[in-house]
């Protein structure tokens, strides 16, 4: 994708993507404040998965890679395999 196409694609979905990432943040904060309620972490994971998929479809590889890492971390937190939380 050219630079202009990348900016157009990102502008097109920016508000929805920011809302999805905000939902992930709110769910993660609720998870940390609620004795590790799995439901809240699953909501965070779902939002991150949605953001990752969107970024992959738009071929925004750098931020898609970041979203992938965040999604993997959320899954590890859900599985309680993160050593130092």
C-alpha positions, 0 to 999 in steps of 0.5 A, a space after each residue: 500500500 502506498 503512504 496515501 492509501 494507508 492514511 486513507 484506510 486508517 482515517 476511514 476506520 480510526 474512530 471505530 478502532 479507537 473505540 475498540 481499543 478503548 473498550 479493551 483498555 476499560 476491560 483490562 482495567 476492570 479485570 485488574 480491579 475485580 480479582 481477575 474476573 475472566 469475563 472482563 479479560 475475555 472482553 479485552 481479548 475480544 476487542 484486541 482480536 478485533 483490532 488486530 484483524 482490522 489492522 491485518 486487513 488494512 495491511 498495516 503491518 507495524 501496528 498489526 504486529 503490535 496488536 498481535 503481541 497485545 492479544 497474545 499478552 492478554 491471552 497469557 494473562 487469561 491463562 495465568 501464564 505471565 510470571 510478573 503481573 
